[in-house]
Amino acid sequence: MKEILLATSNPHKLEEVSAILATLGWRVQGLDSLEAVPDEPVEDADTFEGNARIKAIAYAQATGMRCLADDSGLVVDALEGAPGVHSARYAGLGNDRETRDAANNAKLLEAMKAIPDGDRQARFVCCMCLADPDGTVVLESRGTFEGTIGREPCGHNGFGYDPLLILPEGLTSAELSPVDKNCRSHRAEATRNLVAALNDQLIQSEP
């Protein structure tokens, strides 16, 4: 079975991506499976695509394994794309996830308070990059999860901005079950798009 390194220590992300890539015969390992985890690269690009590329190439070169990395965040149209690549540290506060998420959500609500309901479109974006140990970018993909920004948090599932992104059916991302969210999320879409591109490559390489 072919092996691929997923540049994450998040068990939920690892489970979600592994389930999809297993259909192609790939066994996915997370960073926690390595005997020695390489230093985390500085993700200083101004796009999700750029940061995913930095991470995938760095870990592939450091480990000698084909590596898949992603970068994701929230894009709000009325804020000219913010928080964007700065989503995780939008408020710049807190080292633990719960404190950081609360501060980020509070800052977003304050920035959006004067925006009318018809102009609150937003989406989660996930960009993925697959790189070989020689630094070659094999494939890149993108997925989105569309909605609008609510005026108060709703729901207790998920993390980050999930309680604020209202989906077309009226529920927030944090009100979906974990299984439902994983099937529909921006990361799931990006992974499926990557699988489709890998399938195309396999077909084209057949004699």
PyMOL CGO cylinders between C-alpha atoms (Angstrom):
from pymol import cmd
from pymol.cgo import CYLINDER

trace = [
    CYLINDER, 0.00, 0.00, 0.00, 1.27, 3.48, -0.90, 0.3, 1, 1, 1, 1, 1, 1,
    CYLINDER, 1.27, 3.48, -0.90, 2.00, 5.82, 1.98, 0.3, 1, 1, 1, 1, 1, 1,
    CYLINDER, 2.00, 5.82, 1.98, 1.48, 9.56, 2.23, 0.3, 1, 1, 1, 1, 1, 1,
    CYLINDER, 1.48, 9.56, 2.23, 2.27, 11.98, 5.04, 0.3, 1, 1, 1, 1, 1, 1,
    CYLINDER, 2.27, 11.98, 5.04, -0.45, 14.42, 6.03, 0.3, 1, 1, 1, 1, 1, 1,
    CYLINDER, -0.45, 14.42, 6.03, 1.15, 17.50, 7.57, 0.3, 1, 1, 1, 1, 1, 1,
    CYLINDER, 1.15, 17.50, 7.57, -1.05, 17.61, 10.66, 0.3, 1, 1, 1, 1, 1, 1,
    CYLINDER, -1.05, 17.61, 10.66, -1.24, 16.40, 14.25, 0.3, 1, 1, 1, 1, 1, 1,
    CYLINDER, -1.24, 16.40, 14.25, -5.02, 16.92, 14.32, 0.3, 1, 1, 1, 1, 1, 1,
    CYLINDER, -5.02, 16.92, 14.32, -6.64, 13.47, 14.67, 0.3, 1, 1, 1, 1, 1, 1,
    CYLINDER, -6.64, 13.47, 14.67, -9.98, 14.65, 13.26, 0.3, 1, 1, 1, 1, 1, 1,
    CYLINDER, -9.98, 14.65, 13.26, -8.35, 16.05, 10.12, 0.3, 1, 1, 1, 1, 1, 1,
    CYLINDER, -8.35, 16.05, 10.12, -6.29, 12.86, 9.76, 0.3, 1, 1, 1, 1, 1, 1,
    CYLINDER, -6.29, 12.86, 9.76, -9.39, 10.66, 10.04, 0.3, 1, 1, 1, 1, 1, 1,
    CYLINDER, -9.39, 10.66, 10.04, -11.36, 12.74, 7.54, 0.3, 1, 1, 1, 1, 1, 1,
    CYLINDER, -11.36, 12.74, 7.54, -8.64, 12.78, 4.88, 0.3, 1, 1, 1, 1, 1, 1,
    CYLINDER, -8.64, 12.78, 4.88, -7.62, 9.15, 5.45, 0.3, 1, 1, 1, 1, 1, 1,
    CYLINDER, -7.62, 9.15, 5.45, -11.14, 7.88, 4.81, 0.3, 1, 1, 1, 1, 1, 1,
    CYLINDER, -11.14, 7.88, 4.81, -11.20, 9.52, 1.38, 0.3, 1, 1, 1, 1, 1, 1,
    CYLINDER, -11.20, 9.52, 1.38, -7.65, 8.73, 0.24, 0.3, 1, 1, 1, 1, 1, 1,
    CYLINDER, -7.65, 8.73, 0.24, -7.99, 5.09, 1.32, 0.3, 1, 1, 1, 1, 1, 1,
    CYLINDER, -7.99, 5.09, 1.32, -10.26, 4.61, -1.71, 0.3, 1, 1, 1, 1, 1, 1,
    CYLINDER, -10.26, 4.61, -1.71, -7.15, 5.12, -3.88, 0.3, 1, 1, 1, 1, 1, 1,
    CYLINDER, -7.15, 5.12, -3.88, -5.06, 2.67, -1.89, 0.3, 1, 1, 1, 1, 1, 1,
    CYLINDER, -5.06, 2.67, -1.89, -3.16, 5.30, 0.10, 0.3, 1, 1, 1, 1, 1, 1,
    CYLINDER, -3.16, 5.30, 0.10, -2.30, 4.82, 3.77, 0.3, 1, 1, 1, 1, 1, 1,
    CYLINDER, -2.30, 4.82, 3.77, -2.17, 8.24, 5.41, 0.3, 1, 1, 1, 1, 1, 1,
    CYLINDER, -2.17, 8.24, 5.41, 0.15, 9.01, 8.32, 0.3, 1, 1, 1, 1, 1, 1,
    CYLINDER, 0.15, 9.01, 8.32, 0.06, 12.10, 10.51, 0.3, 1, 1, 1, 1, 1, 1,
    CYLINDER, 0.06, 12.10, 10.51, 3.02, 13.96, 11.94, 0.3, 1, 1, 1, 1, 1, 1,
    CYLINDER, 3.02, 13.96, 11.94, 2.55, 12.20, 15.29, 0.3, 1, 1, 1, 1, 1, 1,
    CYLINDER, 2.55, 12.20, 15.29, 3.48, 8.88, 13.64, 0.3, 1, 1, 1, 1, 1, 1,
    CYLINDER, 3.48, 8.88, 13.64, 7.02, 10.10, 12.89, 0.3, 1, 1, 1, 1, 1, 1,
    CYLINDER, 7.02, 10.10, 12.89, 9.92, 9.23, 15.19, 0.3, 1, 1, 1, 1, 1, 1,
    CYLINDER, 9.92, 9.23, 15.19, 11.16, 12.81, 14.91, 0.3, 1, 1, 1, 1, 1, 1,
    CYLINDER, 11.16, 12.81, 14.91, 8.82, 15.59, 13.78, 0.3, 1, 1, 1, 1, 1, 1,
    CYLINDER, 8.82, 15.59, 13.78, 10.61, 18.19, 11.60, 0.3, 1, 1, 1, 1, 1, 1,
    CYLINDER, 10.61, 18.19, 11.60, 10.50, 21.83, 12.57, 0.3, 1, 1, 1, 1, 1, 1,
    CYLINDER, 10.50, 21.83, 12.57, 7.32, 23.54, 11.43, 0.3, 1, 1, 1, 1, 1, 1,
    CYLINDER, 7.32, 23.54, 11.43, 7.98, 25.82, 8.45, 0.3, 1, 1, 1, 1, 1, 1,
    CYLINDER, 7.98, 25.82, 8.45, 7.07, 29.50, 8.53, 0.3, 1, 1, 1, 1, 1, 1,
    CYLINDER, 7.07, 29.50, 8.53, 3.79, 29.94, 6.64, 0.3, 1, 1, 1, 1, 1, 1,
    CYLINDER, 3.79, 29.94, 6.64, 4.21, 33.52, 5.48, 0.3, 1, 1, 1, 1, 1, 1,
    CYLINDER, 4.21, 33.52, 5.48, 2.44, 33.47, 2.12, 0.3, 1, 1, 1, 1, 1, 1,
    CYLINDER, 2.44, 33.47, 2.12, -0.49, 35.81, 1.50, 0.3, 1, 1, 1, 1, 1, 1,
    CYLINDER, -0.49, 35.81, 1.50, -2.74, 33.07, 0.07, 0.3, 1, 1, 1, 1, 1, 1,
    CYLINDER, -2.74, 33.07, 0.07, -4.03, 29.72, 1.31, 0.3, 1, 1, 1, 1, 1, 1,
    CYLINDER, -4.03, 29.72, 1.31, -2.47, 28.09, -1.75, 0.3, 1, 1, 1, 1, 1, 1,
    CYLINDER, -2.47, 28.09, -1.75, 0.92, 29.56, -0.95, 0.3, 1, 1, 1, 1, 1, 1,
    CYLINDER, 0.92, 29.56, -0.95, 0.91, 28.40, 2.66, 0.3, 1, 1, 1, 1, 1, 1,
    CYLINDER, 0.91, 28.40, 2.66, -0.21, 24.89, 1.74, 0.3, 1, 1, 1, 1, 1, 1,
    CYLINDER, -0.21, 24.89, 1.74, 2.62, 24.75, -0.80, 0.3, 1, 1, 1, 1, 1, 1,
    CYLINDER, 2.62, 24.75, -0.80, 5.22, 25.91, 1.75, 0.3, 1, 1, 1, 1, 1, 1,
    CYLINDER, 5.22, 25.91, 1.75, 4.16, 23.27, 4.25, 0.3, 1, 1, 1, 1, 1, 1,
    CYLINDER, 4.16, 23.27, 4.25, 3.86, 20.37, 1.79, 0.3, 1, 1, 1, 1, 1, 1,
    CYLINDER, 3.86, 20.37, 1.79, 7.28, 20.98, 0.23, 0.3, 1, 1, 1, 1, 1, 1,
    CYLINDER, 7.28, 20.98, 0.23, 9.03, 21.52, 3.57, 0.3, 1, 1, 1, 1, 1, 1,
    CYLINDER, 9.03, 21.52, 3.57, 7.72, 18.33, 5.19, 0.3, 1, 1, 1, 1, 1, 1,
    CYLINDER, 7.72, 18.33, 5.19, 8.23, 16.25, 2.03, 0.3, 1, 1, 1, 1, 1, 1,
    CYLINDER, 8.23, 16.25, 2.03, 11.86, 17.32, 1.77, 0.3, 1, 1, 1, 1, 1, 1,
    CYLINDER, 11.86, 17.32, 1.77, 12.49, 16.85, 5.50, 0.3, 1, 1, 1, 1, 1, 1,
    CYLINDER, 12.49, 16.85, 5.50, 10.96, 13.36, 5.72, 0.3, 1, 1, 1, 1, 1, 1,
    CYLINDER, 10.96, 13.36, 5.72, 11.59, 11.89, 2.28, 0.3, 1, 1, 1, 1, 1, 1,
    CYLINDER, 11.59, 11.89, 2.28, 7.87, 11.09, 1.98, 0.3, 1, 1, 1, 1, 1, 1,
    CYLINDER, 7.87, 11.09, 1.98, 5.21, 12.29, -0.42, 0.3, 1, 1, 1, 1, 1, 1,
    CYLINDER, 5.21, 12.29, -0.42, 3.39, 14.89, 1.67, 0.3, 1, 1, 1, 1, 1, 1,
    CYLINDER, 3.39, 14.89, 1.67, -0.08, 16.44, 1.62, 0.3, 1, 1, 1, 1, 1, 1,
    CYLINDER, -0.08, 16.44, 1.62, -0.63, 19.75, 3.41, 0.3, 1, 1, 1, 1, 1, 1,
    CYLINDER, -0.63, 19.75, 3.41, -3.51, 22.16, 3.65, 0.3, 1, 1, 1, 1, 1, 1,
    CYLINDER, -3.51, 22.16, 3.65, -4.20, 25.71, 4.69, 0.3, 1, 1, 1, 1, 1, 1,
    CYLINDER, -4.20, 25.71, 4.69, -7.67, 26.90, 5.47, 0.3, 1, 1, 1, 1, 1, 1,
    CYLINDER, -7.67, 26.90, 5.47, -9.63, 29.78, 6.93, 0.3, 1, 1, 1, 1, 1, 1,
    CYLINDER, -9.63, 29.78, 6.93, -12.65, 32.05, 6.69, 0.3, 1, 1, 1, 1, 1, 1,
    CYLINDER, -12.65, 32.05, 6.69, -13.15, 34.54, 3.86, 0.3, 1, 1, 1, 1, 1, 1,
    CYLINDER, -13.15, 34.54, 3.86, -15.74, 37.31, 4.35, 0.3, 1, 1, 1, 1, 1, 1,
    CYLINDER, -15.74, 37.31, 4.35, -16.72, 39.32, 1.28, 0.3, 1, 1, 1, 1, 1, 1,
    CYLINDER, -16.72, 39.32, 1.28, -17.71, 42.47, 3.19, 0.3, 1, 1, 1, 1, 1, 1,
    CYLINDER, -17.71, 42.47, 3.19, -14.28, 42.51, 4.88, 0.3, 1, 1, 1, 1, 1, 1,
    CYLINDER, -14.28, 42.51, 4.88, -12.41, 42.23, 1.56, 0.3, 1, 1, 1, 1, 1, 1,
    CYLINDER, -12.41, 42.23, 1.56, -11.52, 38.63, 2.26, 0.3, 1, 1, 1, 1, 1, 1,
    CYLINDER, -11.52, 38.63, 2.26, -10.50, 38.97, 5.92, 0.3, 1, 1, 1, 1, 1, 1,
    CYLINDER, -10.50, 38.97, 5.92, -9.69, 37.21, 8.16, 0.3, 1, 1, 1, 1, 1, 1,
    CYLINDER, -9.69, 37.21, 8.16, -8.33, 34.99, 5.36, 0.3, 1, 1, 1, 1, 1, 1,
    CYLINDER, -8.33, 34.99, 5.36, -4.87, 33.52, 5.95, 0.3, 1, 1, 1, 1, 1, 1,
    CYLINDER, -4.87, 33.52, 5.95, -4.87, 35.19, 9.37, 0.3, 1, 1, 1, 1, 1, 1,
    CYLINDER, -4.87, 35.19, 9.37, -8.03, 33.35, 10.49, 0.3, 1, 1, 1, 1, 1, 1,
    CYLINDER, -8.03, 33.35, 10.49, -6.39, 31.36, 13.29, 0.3, 1, 1, 1, 1, 1, 1,
    CYLINDER, -6.39, 31.36, 13.29, -4.80, 34.45, 14.87, 0.3, 1, 1, 1, 1, 1, 1,
    CYLINDER, -4.80, 34.45, 14.87, -7.29, 37.10, 13.74, 0.3, 1, 1, 1, 1, 1, 1,
    CYLINDER, -7.29, 37.10, 13.74, -7.60, 38.60, 17.23, 0.3, 1, 1, 1, 1, 1, 1,
    CYLINDER, -7.60, 38.60, 17.23, -4.00, 37.83, 18.14, 0.3, 1, 1, 1, 1, 1, 1,
    CYLINDER, -4.00, 37.83, 18.14, -4.99, 36.54, 21.56, 0.3, 1, 1, 1, 1, 1, 1,
    CYLINDER, -4.99, 36.54, 21.56, -4.63, 33.29, 23.48, 0.3, 1, 1, 1, 1, 1, 1,
    CYLINDER, -4.63, 33.29, 23.48, -2.50, 30.21, 23.07, 0.3, 1, 1, 1, 1, 1, 1,
    CYLINDER, -2.50, 30.21, 23.07, -5.25, 27.70, 23.77, 0.3, 1, 1, 1, 1, 1, 1,
    CYLINDER, -5.25, 27.70, 23.77, -7.87, 27.05, 21.10, 0.3, 1, 1, 1, 1, 1, 1,
    CYLINDER, -7.87, 27.05, 21.10, -10.93, 27.90, 23.21, 0.3, 1, 1, 1, 1, 1, 1,
    CYLINDER, -10.93, 27.90, 23.21, -9.62, 31.35, 24.20, 0.3, 1, 1, 1, 1, 1, 1,
    CYLINDER, -9.62, 31.35, 24.20, -8.39, 32.08, 20.70, 0.3, 1, 1, 1, 1, 1, 1,
    CYLINDER, -8.39, 32.08, 20.70, -11.66, 31.01, 19.07, 0.3, 1, 1, 1, 1, 1, 1,
    CYLINDER, -11.66, 31.01, 19.07, -13.72, 33.18, 21.41, 0.3, 1, 1, 1, 1, 1, 1,
    CYLINDER, -13.72, 33.18, 21.41, -11.53, 36.22, 20.75, 0.3, 1, 1, 1, 1, 1, 1,
    CYLINDER, -11.53, 36.22, 20.75, -11.60, 35.66, 16.98, 0.3, 1, 1, 1, 1, 1, 1,
    CYLINDER, -11.60, 35.66, 16.98, -15.39, 35.32, 16.93, 0.3, 1, 1, 1, 1, 1, 1,
    CYLINDER, -15.39, 35.32, 16.93, -15.85, 38.43, 19.06, 0.3, 1, 1, 1, 1, 1, 1,
    CYLINDER, -15.85, 38.43, 19.06, -13.61, 40.47, 16.75, 0.3, 1, 1, 1, 1, 1, 1,
    CYLINDER, -13.61, 40.47, 16.75, -15.46, 39.22, 13.67, 0.3, 1, 1, 1, 1, 1, 1,
    CYLINDER, -15.46, 39.22, 13.67, -18.86, 40.07, 15.13, 0.3, 1, 1, 1, 1, 1, 1,
    CYLINDER, -18.86, 40.07, 15.13, -17.66, 43.57, 15.99, 0.3, 1, 1, 1, 1, 1, 1,
    CYLINDER, -17.66, 43.57, 15.99, -16.28, 44.08, 12.47, 0.3, 1, 1, 1, 1, 1, 1,
    CYLINDER, -16.28, 44.08, 12.47, -19.56, 42.88, 10.96, 0.3, 1, 1, 1, 1, 1, 1,
    CYLINDER, -19.56, 42.88, 10.96, -22.09, 44.60, 13.24, 0.3, 1, 1, 1, 1, 1, 1,
    CYLINDER, -22.09, 44.60, 13.24, -22.93, 47.38, 10.76, 0.3, 1, 1, 1, 1, 1, 1,
    CYLINDER, -22.93, 47.38, 10.76, -23.10, 45.05, 7.74, 0.3, 1, 1, 1, 1, 1, 1,
    CYLINDER, -23.10, 45.05, 7.74, -26.72, 44.41, 6.65, 0.3, 1, 1, 1, 1, 1, 1,
    CYLINDER, -26.72, 44.41, 6.65, -28.05, 40.87, 6.45, 0.3, 1, 1, 1, 1, 1, 1,
    CYLINDER, -28.05, 40.87, 6.45, -27.98, 40.83, 2.66, 0.3, 1, 1, 1, 1, 1, 1,
    CYLINDER, -27.98, 40.83, 2.66, -24.26, 41.57, 2.51, 0.3, 1, 1, 1, 1, 1, 1,
    CYLINDER, -24.26, 41.57, 2.51, -22.84, 39.03, 4.97, 0.3, 1, 1, 1, 1, 1, 1,
    CYLINDER, -22.84, 39.03, 4.97, -21.71, 36.34, 2.50, 0.3, 1, 1, 1, 1, 1, 1,
    CYLINDER, -21.71, 36.34, 2.50, -18.71, 34.27, 3.58, 0.3, 1, 1, 1, 1, 1, 1,
    CYLINDER, -18.71, 34.27, 3.58, -17.12, 30.88, 3.14, 0.3, 1, 1, 1, 1, 1, 1,
    CYLINDER, -17.12, 30.88, 3.14, -14.60, 28.53, 4.63, 0.3, 1, 1, 1, 1, 1, 1,
    CYLINDER, -14.60, 28.53, 4.63, -11.78, 27.82, 2.16, 0.3, 1, 1, 1, 1, 1, 1,
    CYLINDER, -11.78, 27.82, 2.16, -9.36, 24.90, 2.16, 0.3, 1, 1, 1, 1, 1, 1,
    CYLINDER, -9.36, 24.90, 2.16, -6.40, 24.64, -0.23, 0.3, 1, 1, 1, 1, 1, 1,
    CYLINDER, -6.40, 24.64, -0.23, -4.35, 21.46, -0.46, 0.3, 1, 1, 1, 1, 1, 1,
    CYLINDER, -4.35, 21.46, -0.46, -0.95, 20.74, -1.95, 0.3, 1, 1, 1, 1, 1, 1,
    CYLINDER, -0.95, 20.74, -1.95, 0.66, 17.37, -2.63, 0.3, 1, 1, 1, 1, 1, 1,
    CYLINDER, 0.66, 17.37, -2.63, 4.46, 17.43, -2.94, 0.3, 1, 1, 1, 1, 1, 1,
    CYLINDER, 4.46, 17.43, -2.94, 7.20, 14.88, -3.59, 0.3, 1, 1, 1, 1, 1, 1,
    CYLINDER, 7.20, 14.88, -3.59, 10.45, 14.63, -1.56, 0.3, 1, 1, 1, 1, 1, 1,
    CYLINDER, 10.45, 14.63, -1.56, 12.39, 16.41, -4.32, 0.3, 1, 1, 1, 1, 1, 1,
    CYLINDER, 12.39, 16.41, -4.32, 10.20, 19.49, -3.84, 0.3, 1, 1, 1, 1, 1, 1,
    CYLINDER, 10.20, 19.49, -3.84, 8.02, 18.90, -6.89, 0.3, 1, 1, 1, 1, 1, 1,
    CYLINDER, 8.02, 18.90, -6.89, 4.40, 20.00, -6.49, 0.3, 1, 1, 1, 1, 1, 1,
    CYLINDER, 4.40, 20.00, -6.49, 2.36, 17.04, -7.76, 0.3, 1, 1, 1, 1, 1, 1,
    CYLINDER, 2.36, 17.04, -7.76, -1.17, 18.42, -7.40, 0.3, 1, 1, 1, 1, 1, 1,
    CYLINDER, -1.17, 18.42, -7.40, -3.11, 21.25, -5.79, 0.3, 1, 1, 1, 1, 1, 1,
    CYLINDER, -3.11, 21.25, -5.79, -6.81, 21.49, -4.99, 0.3, 1, 1, 1, 1, 1, 1,
    CYLINDER, -6.81, 21.49, -4.99, -9.34, 23.84, -3.40, 0.3, 1, 1, 1, 1, 1, 1,
    CYLINDER, -9.34, 23.84, -3.40, -12.65, 23.43, -1.60, 0.3, 1, 1, 1, 1, 1, 1,
    CYLINDER, -12.65, 23.43, -1.60, -15.20, 25.88, -0.15, 0.3, 1, 1, 1, 1, 1, 1,
    CYLINDER, -15.20, 25.88, -0.15, -18.09, 25.78, 2.33, 0.3, 1, 1, 1, 1, 1, 1,
    CYLINDER, -18.09, 25.78, 2.33, -20.48, 28.64, 1.58, 0.3, 1, 1, 1, 1, 1, 1,
    CYLINDER, -20.48, 28.64, 1.58, -22.69, 30.58, 3.99, 0.3, 1, 1, 1, 1, 1, 1,
    CYLINDER, -22.69, 30.58, 3.99, -23.30, 33.92, 5.67, 0.3, 1, 1, 1, 1, 1, 1,
    CYLINDER, -23.30, 33.92, 5.67, -22.09, 35.40, 8.94, 0.3, 1, 1, 1, 1, 1, 1,
    CYLINDER, -22.09, 35.40, 8.94, -24.65, 35.35, 11.75, 0.3, 1, 1, 1, 1, 1, 1,
    CYLINDER, -24.65, 35.35, 11.75, -25.08, 37.98, 14.44, 0.3, 1, 1, 1, 1, 1, 1,
    CYLINDER, -25.08, 37.98, 14.44, -24.42, 35.66, 17.36, 0.3, 1, 1, 1, 1, 1, 1,
    CYLINDER, -24.42, 35.66, 17.36, -22.81, 32.25, 17.85, 0.3, 1, 1, 1, 1, 1, 1,
    CYLINDER, -22.81, 32.25, 17.85, -25.06, 29.20, 17.54, 0.3, 1, 1, 1, 1, 1, 1,
    CYLINDER, -25.06, 29.20, 17.54, -24.19, 25.54, 18.06, 0.3, 1, 1, 1, 1, 1, 1,
    CYLINDER, -24.19, 25.54, 18.06, -21.61, 23.62, 20.03, 0.3, 1, 1, 1, 1, 1, 1,
    CYLINDER, -21.61, 23.62, 20.03, -20.04, 21.29, 17.46, 0.3, 1, 1, 1, 1, 1, 1,
    CYLINDER, -20.04, 21.29, 17.46, -16.89, 22.11, 15.57, 0.3, 1, 1, 1, 1, 1, 1,
    CYLINDER, -16.89, 22.11, 15.57, -14.49, 24.90, 16.45, 0.3, 1, 1, 1, 1, 1, 1,
    CYLINDER, -14.49, 24.90, 16.45, -13.19, 28.23, 15.18, 0.3, 1, 1, 1, 1, 1, 1,
    CYLINDER, -13.19, 28.23, 15.18, -15.80, 30.22, 13.29, 0.3, 1, 1, 1, 1, 1, 1,
    CYLINDER, -15.80, 30.22, 13.29, -18.24, 27.29, 12.95, 0.3, 1, 1, 1, 1, 1, 1,
    CYLINDER, -18.24, 27.29, 12.95, -20.82, 28.91, 15.30, 0.3, 1, 1, 1, 1, 1, 1,
    CYLINDER, -20.82, 28.91, 15.30, -20.99, 32.01, 13.07, 0.3, 1, 1, 1, 1, 1, 1,
    CYLINDER, -20.99, 32.01, 13.07, -21.22, 30.55, 9.55, 0.3, 1, 1, 1, 1, 1, 1,
    CYLINDER, -21.22, 30.55, 9.55, -24.91, 30.10, 8.69, 0.3, 1, 1, 1, 1, 1, 1,
    CYLINDER, -24.91, 30.10, 8.69, -25.47, 27.58, 5.91, 0.3, 1, 1, 1, 1, 1, 1,
    CYLINDER, -25.47, 27.58, 5.91, -28.20, 27.85, 3.25, 0.3, 1, 1, 1, 1, 1, 1,
    CYLINDER, -28.20, 27.85, 3.25, -30.60, 25.63, 5.25, 0.3, 1, 1, 1, 1, 1, 1,
    CYLINDER, -30.60, 25.63, 5.25, -30.40, 28.02, 8.22, 0.3, 1, 1, 1, 1, 1, 1,
    CYLINDER, -30.40, 28.02, 8.22, -28.15, 26.00, 10.52, 0.3, 1, 1, 1, 1, 1, 1,
    CYLINDER, -28.15, 26.00, 10.52, -24.67, 27.09, 11.47, 0.3, 1, 1, 1, 1, 1, 1,
    CYLINDER, -24.67, 27.09, 11.47, -21.69, 24.87, 10.77, 0.3, 1, 1, 1, 1, 1, 1,
    CYLINDER, -21.69, 24.87, 10.77, -21.53, 24.26, 14.53, 0.3, 1, 1, 1, 1, 1, 1,
    CYLINDER, -21.53, 24.26, 14.53, -25.10, 22.89, 14.51, 0.3, 1, 1, 1, 1, 1, 1,
    CYLINDER, -25.10, 22.89, 14.51, -24.27, 20.11, 12.05, 0.3, 1, 1, 1, 1, 1, 1,
    CYLINDER, -24.27, 20.11, 12.05, -23.36, 16.67, 13.30, 0.3, 1, 1, 1, 1, 1, 1,
    CYLINDER, -23.36, 16.67, 13.30, -19.65, 15.89, 12.98, 0.3, 1, 1, 1, 1, 1, 1,
    CYLINDER, -19.65, 15.89, 12.98, -20.41, 13.27, 10.31, 0.3, 1, 1, 1, 1, 1, 1,
    CYLINDER, -20.41, 13.27, 10.31, -22.55, 15.69, 8.27, 0.3, 1, 1, 1, 1, 1, 1,
    CYLINDER, -22.55, 15.69, 8.27, -19.99, 18.46, 8.54, 0.3, 1, 1, 1, 1, 1, 1,
    CYLINDER, -19.99, 18.46, 8.54, -17.13, 16.17, 7.50, 0.3, 1, 1, 1, 1, 1, 1,
    CYLINDER, -17.13, 16.17, 7.50, -19.07, 15.10, 4.39, 0.3, 1, 1, 1, 1, 1, 1,
    CYLINDER, -19.07, 15.10, 4.39, -19.82, 18.66, 3.32, 0.3, 1, 1, 1, 1, 1, 1,
    CYLINDER, -19.82, 18.66, 3.32, -16.87, 20.68, 4.56, 0.3, 1, 1, 1, 1, 1, 1,
    CYLINDER, -16.87, 20.68, 4.56, -14.35, 22.69, 2.59, 0.3, 1, 1, 1, 1, 1, 1,
    CYLINDER, -14.35, 22.69, 2.59, -11.66, 20.17, 3.53, 0.3, 1, 1, 1, 1, 1, 1,
    CYLINDER, -11.66, 20.17, 3.53, -13.76, 17.25, 2.32, 0.3, 1, 1, 1, 1, 1, 1,
    CYLINDER, -13.76, 17.25, 2.32, -14.37, 19.02, -0.99, 0.3, 1, 1, 1, 1, 1, 1,
    CYLINDER, -14.37, 19.02, -0.99, -10.67, 19.83, -1.42, 0.3, 1, 1, 1, 1, 1, 1,
    CYLINDER, -10.67, 19.83, -1.42, -9.77, 16.21, -0.68, 0.3, 1, 1, 1, 1, 1, 1,
    CYLINDER, -9.77, 16.21, -0.68, -12.35, 14.88, -3.15, 0.3, 1, 1, 1, 1, 1, 1,
    CYLINDER, -12.35, 14.88, -3.15, -11.03, 17.27, -5.80, 0.3, 1, 1, 1, 1, 1, 1,
    CYLINDER, -11.03, 17.27, -5.80, -7.51, 16.01, -5.11, 0.3, 1, 1, 1, 1, 1, 1,
    CYLINDER, -7.51, 16.01, -5.11, -8.67, 12.40, -5.45, 0.3, 1, 1, 1, 1, 1, 1,
    CYLINDER, -8.67, 12.40, -5.45, -10.33, 13.22, -8.78, 0.3, 1, 1, 1, 1, 1, 1,
    CYLINDER, -10.33, 13.22, -8.78, -7.10, 14.78, -10.05, 0.3, 1, 1, 1, 1, 1, 1,
    CYLINDER, -7.10, 14.78, -10.05, -5.07, 11.77, -8.85, 0.3, 1, 1, 1, 1, 1, 1,
    CYLINDER, -5.07, 11.77, -8.85, -7.48, 9.45, -10.66, 0.3, 1, 1, 1, 1, 1, 1,
    CYLINDER, -7.48, 9.45, -10.66, -7.04, 11.48, -13.83, 0.3, 1, 1, 1, 1, 1, 1,
    CYLINDER, -7.04, 11.48, -13.83, -3.26, 11.19, -13.49, 0.3, 1, 1, 1, 1, 1, 1,
    CYLINDER, -3.26, 11.19, -13.49, -3.50, 7.41, -13.06, 0.3, 1, 1, 1, 1, 1, 1,
    CYLINDER, -3.50, 7.41, -13.06, -5.72, 7.08, -16.12, 0.3, 1, 1, 1, 1, 1, 1,
    CYLINDER, -5.72, 7.08, -16.12, -3.42, 9.22, -18.25, 0.3, 1, 1, 1, 1, 1, 1,
    CYLINDER, -3.42, 9.22, -18.25, -0.37, 7.21, -17.18, 0.3, 1, 1, 1, 1, 1, 1,
    CYLINDER, -0.37, 7.21, -17.18, -1.90, 3.87, -18.16, 0.3, 1, 1, 1, 1, 1, 1,
    CYLINDER, -1.90, 3.87, -18.16, -0.43, 2.34, -21.35, 0.3, 1, 1, 1, 1, 1, 1,
]
cmd.load_cgo(trace, "trace")
